[in-house]
Amino acid sequence: MAEITAADVAKLRKLTGAGMMDCKNALVEANGDIERAIELIRERGKAIANKRADREAGEGAALAKVNSAGNRGAMIVLNCETDFVAKNADFLSVANKILDFALTSTPANLEALKDSQLDGRKVSDLVAEFSGITGEKVELSYYEQINAPMVISYIHPGNKLATLVGYSKTTDVQVAKDVAMQVAAMSPVAIDKDDVPEDIRKKEFEIGREQARLEGKPENMLDKIAEGKLQKFYKESTLLNQEFIKDNKMSIRQYLQGVDKDLKVVAFKRVSLNI
């Protein structure tokens, strides 16, 4: 039986992120062979991931980041089962590692990110192996990116909500951040009314029509009333038409035009956990 030293355990922990006892047990089972011990820890992680596949992973971290050039942003959600794990430094380290990788490797979508090679193995395997460290189901459930002349990110305190906003040109960072916070707070469905998906527009129109009918309005007035309600929906639910949360005397469109009449929002993404 090989002698297992504290240095061996510390080395394995640094390589895998696993707990001290898990590392010691793996080294004992592997008779001191570091490479075999790493394999054992990874296998255990995958086994736990499979065992807990049907568990609810409603906690986690929603993170967003922009590259050094400021023209590309990425955001991910890494889920786990409990808030205790979600706040753990090792969990956040793995989440940020995946986010940094996504930011530089630019995968096309979530599945492409999961299939990408990071540190010699698939991102999906890295996530599964981390289940063995936490003892919980860990799942990469979301990934999006934005490319634009200027991109800004915002993460709400607690890592439960994150946004990305892309702009048509470079502007003051605080102005860009204000709009990213607007997206976080007000959850718009589109940039402007013409960008609202047709299925949402039809649904809101029908809701307005049914409300008017239930209020006893004449049948020949229902469409006109529903159209009025739809315009109110656009004002409340499209970014440029929303009241600015820092000054409700102006809309986001007016705020941006007051800074630079040529400044436009070209894209935004928003993701949240339990909010």
C-alpha positions as CSV (number, residue, x, y, z in Angstrom):
1,M,0.0,0.0,0.0
2,A,1.5,3.3,-1.1
3,E,1.9,6.0,1.6
4,I,-0.7,8.8,1.1
5,T,0.8,12.1,2.2
6,A,-1.0,15.4,3.0
7,A,0.9,16.9,0.0
8,D,-0.6,14.2,-2.3
9,V,-4.1,15.0,-1.0
10,A,-3.6,18.7,-1.5
11,K,-2.3,18.2,-5.0
12,L,-5.3,16.1,-6.0
13,R,-7.7,18.6,-4.4
14,K,-6.1,21.4,-6.4
15,L,-6.4,19.3,-9.6
16,T,-10.1,18.3,-9.1
17,G,-11.7,20.6,-6.6
18,A,-12.9,17.6,-4.6
19,G,-13.1,17.6,-0.8
20,M,-10.1,16.5,1.3
21,M,-11.7,13.2,2.4
22,D,-12.9,12.4,-1.2
23,C,-9.3,13.0,-2.4
24,K,-7.8,10.9,0.3
25,N,-10.2,8.0,-0.3
26,A,-9.6,8.1,-4.0
27,L,-5.8,8.0,-3.5
28,V,-6.1,5.1,-1.2
29,E,-8.3,3.2,-3.7
30,A,-5.8,4.1,-6.5
31,N,-2.8,3.0,-4.4
32,G,-1.3,6.5,-4.6
33,D,-1.7,6.9,-8.4
34,I,-2.7,10.5,-9.0
35,E,-4.0,9.9,-12.5
36,R,-6.2,7.0,-11.4
37,A,-7.4,8.9,-8.4
38,I,-8.5,11.7,-10.8
39,E,-10.4,9.2,-12.9
40,L,-12.1,7.8,-9.8
41,I,-13.3,11.2,-8.7
42,R,-14.6,12.0,-12.2
43,E,-16.4,8.6,-12.3
44,R,-17.9,9.3,-8.9
45,G,-19.1,12.7,-10.1
46,K,-20.8,11.2,-13.2
47,A,-22.4,8.5,-11.1
48,I,-23.9,11.1,-8.7
49,A,-25.0,13.2,-11.7
50,N,-26.9,10.2,-13.2
51,K,-28.4,9.3,-9.8
52,R,-29.7,12.8,-9.2
53,A,-30.8,13.4,-12.8
54,D,-34.5,13.6,-11.9
55,R,-33.9,16.1,-9.0
56,E,-34.9,19.7,-9.2
57,A,-32.0,22.0,-9.7
58,G,-33.7,25.4,-9.2
59,E,-30.9,27.2,-7.6
60,G,-27.6,28.3,-9.0
61,A,-25.9,31.3,-10.6
62,A,-26.8,33.6,-13.5
63,L,-23.7,35.3,-14.7
64,A,-22.8,37.7,-17.6
65,K,-19.4,39.0,-18.7
66,V,-18.0,41.2,-21.6
67,N,-14.7,40.7,-23.3
68,S,-11.8,43.2,-23.0
69,A,-12.7,44.8,-26.3
70,G,-16.2,45.5,-25.1
71,N,-17.8,44.2,-28.2
72,R,-18.9,40.8,-27.2
73,G,-20.8,39.5,-24.1
74,A,-21.8,36.0,-22.9
75,M,-24.1,34.8,-20.2
76,I,-24.7,31.4,-18.6
77,V,-26.8,29.8,-15.9
78,L,-25.2,27.0,-13.9
79,N,-27.9,25.3,-11.7
80,C,-27.6,23.3,-8.5
81,E,-30.2,22.1,-5.9
82,T,-29.6,24.4,-3.0
83,D,-28.7,28.0,-2.3
84,F,-25.9,26.8,0.0
85,V,-24.0,25.3,-3.0
86,A,-24.9,28.2,-5.2
87,K,-23.1,30.6,-2.9
88,N,-20.1,28.3,-2.6
89,A,-16.8,29.7,-3.9
90,D,-15.9,26.5,-5.8
91,F,-19.3,26.5,-7.5
92,L,-18.9,30.1,-8.6
93,S,-15.4,29.4,-9.7
94,V,-16.6,26.6,-12.0
95,A,-19.4,28.8,-13.3
96,N,-17.0,31.6,-14.1
97,K,-14.6,29.2,-15.7
98,I,-17.3,28.1,-18.1
99,L,-18.4,31.6,-18.7
100,D,-14.8,32.8,-19.5
101,F,-14.4,29.8,-21.8
102,A,-17.7,30.6,-23.6
103,L,-16.6,34.2,-24.0
104,T,-13.4,33.3,-25.8
105,S,-14.5,30.2,-27.7
106,T,-17.8,31.7,-29.0
107,P,-19.9,28.5,-29.3
108,A,-23.0,28.9,-31.4
109,N,-25.5,27.7,-28.8
110,L,-25.9,25.8,-25.5
111,E,-25.4,22.4,-27.0
112,A,-22.3,23.5,-28.8
113,L,-20.9,24.9,-25.5
114,K,-21.7,21.6,-23.7
115,D,-19.8,19.6,-26.4
116,S,-16.8,21.9,-26.4
117,Q,-13.5,20.8,-25.0
118,L,-12.3,22.5,-21.8
119,D,-9.2,21.3,-20.0
120,G,-9.2,18.2,-22.1
121,R,-12.8,17.1,-21.6
122,K,-16.3,18.2,-22.6
123,V,-17.9,21.0,-20.7
124,S,-20.8,18.7,-20.0
125,D,-18.4,16.2,-18.4
126,L,-16.9,18.9,-16.3
127,V,-20.3,19.8,-15.0
128,A,-21.2,16.2,-14.3
129,E,-18.0,15.6,-12.5
130,F,-18.7,18.6,-10.3
131,S,-21.8,16.9,-9.1
132,G,-19.5,14.5,-7.3
133,I,-17.9,17.4,-5.5
134,T,-21.1,19.0,-4.4
135,G,-23.2,15.9,-4.0
136,E,-26.0,17.7,-5.8
137,K,-27.3,17.8,-9.4
138,V,-25.4,20.4,-11.3
139,E,-26.6,21.5,-14.7
140,L,-25.6,24.0,-17.3
141,S,-29.0,25.2,-18.5
142,Y,-28.5,28.5,-20.3
143,Y,-26.1,30.2,-22.6
144,E,-26.5,33.3,-24.8
145,Q,-24.2,35.8,-26.5
146,I,-24.3,39.2,-28.0
147,N,-22.0,40.8,-30.5
148,A,-22.2,44.6,-31.1
149,P,-20.0,47.7,-31.3
150,M,-20.6,48.0,-27.5
151,V,-21.8,45.4,-25.1
152,I,-22.5,45.9,-21.4
153,S,-23.3,43.3,-18.7
154,Y,-25.1,43.5,-15.4
155,I,-25.4,41.0,-12.6
156,H,-27.9,41.7,-9.9
157,P,-26.5,41.2,-6.4
158,G,-26.8,37.5,-5.4
159,N,-26.2,36.1,-8.9
160,K,-29.8,35.3,-9.5
161,L,-30.4,37.7,-12.4
162,A,-28.1,38.9,-15.3
163,T,-28.5,40.9,-18.4
164,L,-26.5,41.8,-21.5
165,V,-27.3,44.8,-23.8
166,G,-25.7,45.6,-27.1
167,Y,-25.5,49.1,-28.6
168,S,-25.0,50.5,-32.1
169,K,-22.0,52.5,-31.0
170,T,-19.8,53.2,-28.0
171,T,-21.3,55.4,-25.3
172,D,-20.8,56.4,-21.7
173,V,-20.5,53.3,-19.5
174,Q,-23.0,54.6,-16.9
175,V,-25.6,55.2,-19.6
176,A,-25.1,51.7,-21.0
177,K,-25.3,50.3,-17.5
178,D,-28.5,52.2,-16.7
179,V,-30.2,50.5,-19.6
180,A,-28.9,47.1,-18.6
181,M,-30.3,47.7,-15.1
182,Q,-33.6,48.7,-16.8
183,V,-33.7,45.4,-18.6
184,A,-33.1,43.6,-15.3
185,A,-35.8,45.5,-13.4
186,M,-38.5,45.7,-16.0
187,S,-38.1,42.6,-18.0
188,P,-39.1,43.9,-21.5
189,V,-40.2,41.4,-24.1
190,A,-38.6,43.3,-27.0
191,I,-36.6,46.4,-27.9
192,D,-39.5,48.3,-29.6
193,K,-43.1,47.5,-30.5
194,D,-42.2,46.4,-34.0
195,D,-39.9,43.7,-32.5
196,V,-42.6,42.1,-30.4
197,P,-43.1,38.5,-31.6
198,E,-46.3,38.0,-33.5
199,D,-47.6,35.3,-31.1
200,I,-47.2,37.6,-28.1
201,R,-48.9,40.5,-30.0
202,K,-51.9,38.2,-30.9
203,K,-52.1,36.9,-27.4
204,E,-52.1,40.4,-25.8
205,F,-54.7,41.6,-28.4
206,E,-57.0,38.6,-27.6
207,I,-56.6,39.2,-23.8
208,G,-57.5,42.9,-24.3
209,R,-60.5,41.9,-26.4
210,E,-61.8,39.3,-23.9
211,Q,-61.3,41.8,-21.0
212,A,-63.4,44.4,-22.9
213,R,-66.1,41.7,-23.5
214,L,-66.2,40.7,-19.9
215,E,-66.6,44.4,-19.0
216,G,-69.7,44.5,-21.1
217,K,-68.4,46.7,-23.9
218,P,-70.3,46.7,-27.3
219,E,-69.2,44.0,-29.7
220,N,-68.4,46.5,-32.4
221,M,-65.9,48.3,-30.0
222,L,-64.0,45.3,-28.9
223,D,-61.2,45.5,-31.5
224,K,-60.7,49.2,-30.9
225,I,-60.5,48.8,-27.2
226,A,-58.1,45.8,-27.6
227,E,-55.9,47.9,-29.8
228,G,-55.7,50.5,-27.1
229,K,-54.8,47.9,-24.5
230,L,-52.1,46.6,-26.9
231,Q,-50.6,50.1,-27.1
232,K,-50.4,50.2,-23.4
233,F,-48.7,46.8,-23.4
234,Y,-46.1,48.1,-25.8
235,K,-45.4,51.1,-23.5
236,E,-45.0,48.9,-20.5
237,S,-43.2,45.9,-22.0
238,T,-40.9,47.2,-24.8
239,L,-37.6,48.6,-23.7
240,L,-37.5,51.8,-25.6
241,N,-41.1,52.7,-24.7
242,Q,-40.8,51.9,-21.0
243,E,-40.5,54.7,-18.4
244,F,-36.9,55.1,-17.3
245,I,-36.7,53.6,-13.8
246,K,-34.3,56.5,-12.7
247,D,-36.6,59.2,-14.1
248,N,-40.2,58.3,-15.0
249,K,-40.7,61.6,-16.8
250,M,-38.9,60.1,-19.8
251,S,-38.8,56.9,-21.7
252,I,-35.7,54.9,-22.4
253,R,-35.9,56.1,-26.0
254,Q,-35.9,59.7,-24.8
255,Y,-33.0,59.0,-22.4
256,L,-30.8,57.5,-25.1
257,Q,-31.6,60.3,-27.6
258,G,-30.8,62.9,-25.0
259,V,-27.3,61.3,-24.7
260,D,-26.8,60.7,-28.5
261,K,-29.5,60.8,-31.1
262,D,-27.8,58.1,-33.1
263,L,-27.4,55.7,-30.2
264,K,-29.5,52.6,-30.5
265,V,-30.0,49.3,-28.6
266,V,-29.5,46.5,-31.1
267,A,-29.9,43.5,-28.8
268,F,-30.5,42.5,-25.2
269,K,-30.7,39.3,-23.2
270,R,-32.1,38.7,-19.7
271,V,-32.1,35.5,-17.5
272,S,-33.2,35.0,-13.9
273,L,-33.4,32.4,-11.2
274,N,-36.4,32.4,-8.8
275,I,-37.2,36.1,-9.6
